[in-house]
């Protein structure tokens, strides 16, 4: 089963409770919670939740390496197979739409790209900036160029290297059906709490992260001197706190920037799930106990009728 939803919607607590009741395993499908360097700032499950049921694919990747949807989906498929072999229920929990799509629909079969094309894109980006790279994409992949903004360097580079390396645009490749790594019936829960409640929860959680040591966590990450374009370096809150550490923002300014970015991200996640996922159950509260009371009979019925 899948427990999905925007950041701060209460997914982790619900997934742990469901897995504990079912004798299941929680499998992460959040693209930032894979990084071991960012335990606090990515809101990985607390020890008390991890004690309720086994948790997999959390904190396994070093921040110096990018975790792709393809890598994650292969690992997730292996974890799901292990659950089925052991008679356990896999409970996937997260909010990364691309990861969910990779698992349920598969990824476009884009061939490996020669490294010189990524280097070419990176050089354009460093020399002339993201807007120039976006403009160069416009004639060859107008859909991607219109969709991406100048600051989305990772996706701009990807779109450029795919076109240069294959002669086809990334948009064209994305129209080619993928092969799902897992074929199974699913029961999907999408948490959709009221927006005002969700935004308040986002703000409060970032305050709690700071109190728990998020600034020190980011300072350790920053001290490694990693490429700022790596996904972990762009995690919510990381750029703002690095700017504070460099003396470019006050802590209050960094807090405000991070909270604003988090609320915007939560809004985009909610929009994606409403339009892209057909949910079996879509509760509009963040209270774990009330959601669990509603959901568990439906899950039990689903498992009993599974063919």
N, C-alpha and C positions, 0 to 999 in steps of 0.2 A: 504494500500500500504506500501511497504518497501523502505526506503532510506538507503542503506548500503555502506560501504567502509572503507578504512583504516583510522587510526587516522589522524587528521589535513587535511582531504580531502574536508571539507566544508559541511558535512552532516547536522549539526545543523541549519545553516543558510538556507539551501535549504528546510529542513523539516518544519521550521517555516513559510517560505514563502508559501509553498504548502498548509499547513494546514490553513493558514490565507485566502488564496484564495478559499479554498473548504469549509470553515466553519468546519474544522476538528480539531482533537486532536493529538498532538505529544506524542507518547509513547516511552519511553526510552528502548533500547535493548543493552545497553553498561554495562558490568558487573562491571565497576568501578564507573560509574556515579550514581549508586544506593546508594553510601555511603555519608551520610550527612557531614562527617568530611573532605571530600576532594573536596570542591567546586571548588577551583582554579586549583589544580593539575590534576583533571580529566577533566578539560575544560567543565564543565557543561554550558548549554546555558546562555548567558548573559541576564540581565533583559529586555533589549530591544527586544530580541527574545521571551522571555517568555510572553511579553506583546502582541505579535502578535497573539498567539493562546494558548489554555490550554496545559500545559505540565504535563505528568503523569509519575510516577515511577522514578523520579529523587530525590536523596537524602533522601530516606525513610528508609534506613537501617543504624544502628549504626555500626561503625567500629569493635566493639567487637563481632559482629555476622557475620558469613559467609553467603552470599546470594548465594544459589545454583541455577542452571539452572531450577531445578524442581519448586522451590518456585517462581522464576521469571516468568516462563511460566504460572503457575496458575494465578498469579496476572495479567499478560498481557492478558490472555484469558478473565478474568473478565472485564478489561478495554475495550477490543475490543467489548465484548458483550454490555457493557454500551453505547459505541459509536453507535453501530447498533440500539439499542433501542431508542436512542435519535436522530436518523437520521443524525449522524455525521460520517465523514470519519476518521478512525484510520490511522495515519501515523507513522509507526514504524521506529525509527531512531537509528542507532548504528553500532558497528563494531565487536561485540562478536559472533563469528561463532557458538559456542556451544548454545548460547541463540537462535539464528536464527533456528538452527537445532531442538532444543527442541520444538519450537513453530510449525514449519512446518512438522516435521517428528515424534515428540514424543521422549521420552527417553526410554532406555532399562528398562524393568520392574524388576530392581534389588530389592530384598526384603530388609527390614531394617536389618542392621548389628548390632550385639551385641557390645556394647561399648568396651568390653575387647580386641577385635581384633584391633581396632584403637589404644588403649593404648599400645598394644604389638608393633605395628609398630612404634609408636612414641618413645617408649623406645629404640628400635633398632636404630632408627635415632639419638637419643640423645647420645647413648652410642658408636655407631660404625660409624655413618655417612651415608650420602645418597648413596655413592657408594656401601657400604656393603648391604644396603637394596635393591638396584637395582640388585646386584649380586644374592641375595637370591630369587628375583623374577624371575630370568632368567629361571630356570627349570620349573616353574609353569605357567608363563605368559611371554614367550620370546618376543612376539610382543610388549607388554607394556614396558618391560625392555629395548629393543632396542630403542624404540621411546623416552623414557624419559631420561633426564640427571640427574646426581647425585644431582644437586641443585633444582630439581623440587620436593621438599619434599611433597607438598600437594597431587600431583597426585601419587607419589610413595606410600604414606600411603594409599590412596584410593584403588590402585590396590592390595596392600597387604591385606587390611581388607576385600575386596570383596572376594578374593580367600579363606582366612581363614574362613570367615563367611558363605560362600555358597558352598565351594568345587568346584566352577567353576571360571575360570579366568575372569577378567574384560573384556578382549578381547572377550571371548565367549559370555558374556552377551550383549556386544555391537552389536553382530550380530542378536540379537532377535529384531524383528520390534517393535517399540513403537507405541503408539496411539496418534496422534496429538491432542493437546487440542483445536485447532481451525481448522475447515474445511471451507475454503472459497477461492474464486478466489483471486489471488494477482497480483498486478502490482509492479514489482521489479526494482528499480534503483540501480545500483552499480557504485559508483563514482570511477574512475580510472585515476587520474591525472598523468602526466608524472613523472617518479620517481625522477628526479632531482628537479623538482618543489615541489614535496611532501616532500622530505628530507629537502629542504630549509625552507619549511613551518613548519615542525616539530621543527627544530632548533630555528626558530624565535619565535614560540609559547612558547617554554620552557623559552626563555629569557623574554618574556612578563609575563609568570607566576611568575618568580622570582621578576620582577618589581612590580607585583600586590600583593605580600605577600605570595608566596608559601612556603618560608622557615619558616615563622612564623606559617603557617598552619600545616606544618609537625612537628614543635616543639611542638605544642599543642597536636598533635596526639601521638608523641613519649612520652610525659610526662604522658600519661595514662598508660604506662607500659603494653601494650597489647602483646599477643603472636605474635612473629615475623612471624609465619607461617600463620596468618590470611590473607585473600586476600587483604584487604585494606592496610596492611603493606607491600605488595609487588607491590603496584601500581607503574606505571612508575614514576621514580623520587624519590619515598619515600626512598628506601634503600640508594641511593647515598646521599641524603640530611641528612638522619639520621647519616650516616658515617661522614659527615661534622660537624654536631652538636656535635658528639662525639670526634672531633679532629683528625679523621683518614684520612680525605681528606680536601684539600683546597676547597673553594667554586668553583674555576675554574675547579678543578678536578671533583668535584661532578657534575657540569654543563656538562662537557664533557661526563661523564659516563651516565648521564640521557639522553642526546641527542642521544648518540650512541644506548642505549637500545630502545629509542623511534623509531629511524629509522629502527632498526632491526625488531621491532614489526610491524611497518607499512608494511614492506616488507612481513612478514609472513601473515599478514591479506590480503594483495593484492593477494598473491598466493592462499590462501584458497578460497577467493571469486571467483577467476578466475576458479578454479577447482571444486568448490562445489555448486555454485549458477548459475542457468540459469536466466540471467537478461533480462528484457524486453527492457531496455535502459541502455547503459554503456558509459556515456560521459567521455572524457579524458581531461577535464579542471576543474580547481578549481573555476572558476568564476561563482558565484551563479546566476547572472542575465542572462548570456548566457545559462547556463544549464536550468534555469527555462523557458526561452523563447522556448527552444527546447522541453522540457518535458511536459509542461502544455497541449498542444493540444493532446498529446498521452494519458495523464491521463484522460482528458475530454472524449475522445473517449472510453476509457476503461470503465469509469463509465456509459456512455450512453448505452453501449452494455452489461452491466452486467445483467446476468440472475438471 
